[in-house]
Amino acid sequence: MPSALATLLVFLLIGVWHAANWNAVVFGAYFGLVMGASMLLEPVWKTMRAALNLPKKGWMAPLRLTRTWILILFAQYFAFTLSPAQGLSLLGGTFQNWSFAGFAEKITEVMAALEWLIAGAGCLVVLIVDLLCEKKIDVCGGLAKTHFFIRWPALLLLILAIVVFGMYGEGYDSAAFLYTQF
């Protein structure tokens, strides 16, 4: 119980550290509650897994991955809105009036097609590296052991990709400090 409370407090402080507004408090409290509840319920899940003879790997892995993604994506409603009320309103709107009519036009209002391609490529790279790590393949160690003329161009390309694609877009101010609101 004390470690769950400490975890809640730490995540709450992390939220406030990132921005001094109510969304940051909600965001931090949410992750603190999720992590604290996970810590408190761990013995229950172990007992249930043993009683139901559920495997740790196999078909349970995609279910756990889906559960984690749902928990993380839920929090994003509060990370990128102006107020908790707006986050809840957006969340409520997610589950009503579904229509894919004009989807291409709507999606390009958010980002240009090239930006979606870049974001997709970045996600694909992260997924591939994650899958390699899941298979216990040391990607960083492997890159570090490659020949100088392979390793350095690869690292320079990664740095260039971060510089070119990392920060841009409407309203981006290169002089603004990340934690200006705090």
C-alpha positions as CSV (number, residue, x, y, z in Angstrom):
1,M,0.0,0.0,0.0
2,P,2.7,2.6,0.8
3,S,4.5,1.9,-2.5
4,A,1.2,2.4,-4.4
5,L,0.6,5.7,-2.7
6,A,4.2,6.8,-3.3
7,T,3.8,5.8,-7.0
8,L,0.6,7.9,-7.2
9,L,2.3,10.9,-5.7
10,V,5.3,10.6,-8.0
11,F,3.1,10.4,-11.1
12,L,1.0,13.3,-9.8
13,L,4.2,15.4,-9.4
14,I,5.4,14.3,-12.8
15,G,2.2,15.6,-14.3
16,V,2.5,18.9,-12.6
17,W,6.1,19.2,-13.6
18,H,5.2,19.0,-17.2
19,A,2.7,21.8,-17.1
20,A,1.0,23.8,-14.4
21,N,-2.6,23.2,-15.5
22,W,-5.4,20.8,-14.6
23,N,-4.9,18.6,-17.6
24,A,-1.4,17.8,-16.3
25,V,-2.8,17.0,-12.9
26,V,-5.4,14.7,-14.4
27,F,-2.8,13.1,-16.7
28,G,-0.4,12.5,-13.8
29,A,-3.1,11.3,-11.4
30,Y,-4.5,8.9,-14.0
31,F,-1.1,7.2,-14.6
32,G,-0.5,7.2,-10.8
33,L,-3.8,5.4,-10.3
34,V,-3.2,2.9,-13.1
35,M,0.3,2.1,-11.8
36,G,-0.8,2.0,-8.1
37,A,-3.8,-0.2,-8.9
38,S,-1.5,-2.5,-10.9
39,M,0.8,-2.8,-7.9
40,L,-2.1,-3.5,-5.5
41,L,-3.8,-6.0,-7.8
42,E,-0.7,-7.9,-8.9
43,P,-1.3,-10.7,-6.3
44,V,-4.9,-11.0,-7.5
45,W,-3.9,-11.3,-11.1
46,K,-1.3,-13.9,-10.3
47,T,-3.9,-16.0,-8.4
48,M,-6.4,-15.6,-11.3
49,R,-3.8,-16.6,-13.9
50,A,-2.9,-19.7,-11.9
51,A,-6.6,-20.6,-11.2
52,L,-7.6,-20.2,-14.9
53,N,-4.3,-21.7,-16.1
54,L,-3.6,-18.7,-18.3
55,P,-0.2,-18.6,-20.1
56,K,2.2,-15.7,-19.7
57,K,3.0,-15.8,-23.4
58,G,1.2,-16.9,-26.5
59,W,-2.3,-15.6,-27.1
60,M,-2.3,-13.6,-23.8
61,A,0.6,-11.3,-25.0
62,P,-1.6,-9.5,-27.7
63,L,-4.4,-9.1,-25.1
64,R,-2.0,-7.5,-22.6
65,L,-0.5,-5.3,-25.3
66,T,-4.1,-4.1,-26.4
67,R,-5.0,-3.4,-22.7
68,T,-1.8,-1.3,-22.3
69,W,-2.5,0.6,-25.5
70,I,-6.1,1.4,-24.4
71,L,-4.9,2.7,-21.1
72,I,-2.2,4.9,-22.6
73,L,-4.5,6.2,-25.5
74,F,-7.2,7.1,-23.0
75,A,-4.8,9.4,-21.2
76,Q,-3.9,11.2,-24.4
77,Y,-7.4,12.8,-24.4
78,F,-6.1,14.9,-21.5
79,A,-2.6,15.4,-22.7
80,F,-3.6,17.3,-25.9
81,T,-6.7,19.2,-24.9
82,L,-7.1,22.6,-23.2
83,S,-9.1,21.4,-20.2
84,P,-10.2,18.1,-18.5
85,A,-13.8,19.0,-19.6
86,Q,-12.7,19.2,-23.2
87,G,-10.8,15.9,-22.9
88,L,-14.0,14.2,-21.5
89,S,-16.0,15.8,-24.3
90,L,-13.6,14.6,-27.0
91,L,-13.6,11.1,-25.4
92,G,-17.4,11.0,-25.4
93,G,-17.4,12.0,-29.1
94,T,-15.0,9.2,-30.0
95,F,-17.7,6.6,-29.5
96,Q,-20.6,8.2,-31.4
97,N,-21.4,9.2,-34.9
98,W,-18.8,7.0,-36.6
99,S,-18.5,7.7,-40.3
100,F,-15.6,7.1,-42.7
101,A,-17.1,9.4,-45.3
102,G,-14.5,12.0,-46.1
103,F,-11.9,10.3,-44.0
104,A,-9.1,11.3,-46.3
105,E,-10.0,14.9,-46.1
106,K,-10.4,14.9,-42.4
107,I,-7.1,13.1,-41.7
108,T,-5.2,15.6,-43.9
109,E,-6.7,18.4,-41.9
110,V,-4.7,17.1,-39.0
111,M,-1.4,16.5,-40.8
112,A,-0.3,16.6,-44.5
113,A,0.0,13.3,-46.3
114,L,3.8,13.5,-46.2
115,E,3.7,14.1,-42.5
116,W,1.5,10.9,-42.1
117,L,4.1,9.0,-44.2
118,I,6.9,10.3,-42.0
119,A,5.0,9.4,-38.8
120,G,4.2,6.0,-40.2
121,A,7.8,5.3,-41.1
122,G,8.9,6.4,-37.7
123,C,6.4,4.1,-36.0
124,L,7.5,1.2,-38.3
125,V,11.1,1.7,-37.3
126,V,10.1,1.7,-33.6
127,L,8.0,-1.4,-34.1
128,I,10.8,-3.3,-35.9
129,V,13.4,-2.3,-33.2
130,D,10.9,-3.3,-30.5
131,L,10.2,-6.7,-32.1
132,L,14.0,-7.3,-32.4
133,C,14.4,-6.4,-28.7
134,E,11.5,-8.7,-27.9
135,K,13.4,-11.5,-29.6
136,K,16.4,-10.6,-27.3
137,I,18.4,-9.1,-30.2
138,D,20.5,-6.2,-28.9
139,V,20.0,-3.6,-31.6
140,C,22.2,-0.9,-30.0
141,G,24.9,-3.4,-29.2
142,G,24.8,-4.8,-32.7
143,L,25.1,-1.4,-34.2
144,A,28.0,-0.5,-31.8
145,K,29.8,-3.7,-33.0
146,T,29.4,-3.0,-36.7
147,H,32.2,-1.6,-38.8
148,F,33.0,2.2,-38.5
149,F,31.9,2.9,-42.0
150,I,28.4,1.3,-41.4
151,R,27.9,2.5,-37.8
152,W,28.6,6.2,-38.3
153,P,26.5,6.8,-41.5
154,A,23.6,5.0,-39.7
155,L,24.0,7.2,-36.6
156,L,24.3,10.4,-38.7
157,L,21.2,9.4,-40.7
158,L,19.3,8.9,-37.4
159,I,20.5,12.3,-36.1
160,L,19.6,13.9,-39.4
161,A,16.1,12.4,-39.3
162,I,15.6,13.8,-35.8
163,V,16.8,17.2,-36.8
164,V,14.7,17.3,-40.0
165,F,11.5,15.6,-38.8
166,G,11.7,16.1,-35.1
167,M,10.3,19.6,-34.6
168,Y,8.2,21.4,-37.1
169,G,4.7,22.5,-37.9
170,E,2.4,25.4,-37.5
171,G,3.0,27.4,-34.4
172,Y,6.4,25.8,-33.7
173,D,8.8,28.2,-32.1
174,S,12.3,27.1,-32.0
175,A,13.2,29.7,-29.3
176,A,10.5,28.5,-26.9
177,F,11.6,26.4,-24.0
178,L,9.9,23.1,-23.6
179,Y,8.7,23.8,-20.0
180,T,7.8,27.5,-20.6
181,Q,4.4,27.1,-18.9
182,F,5.9,25.7,-15.7
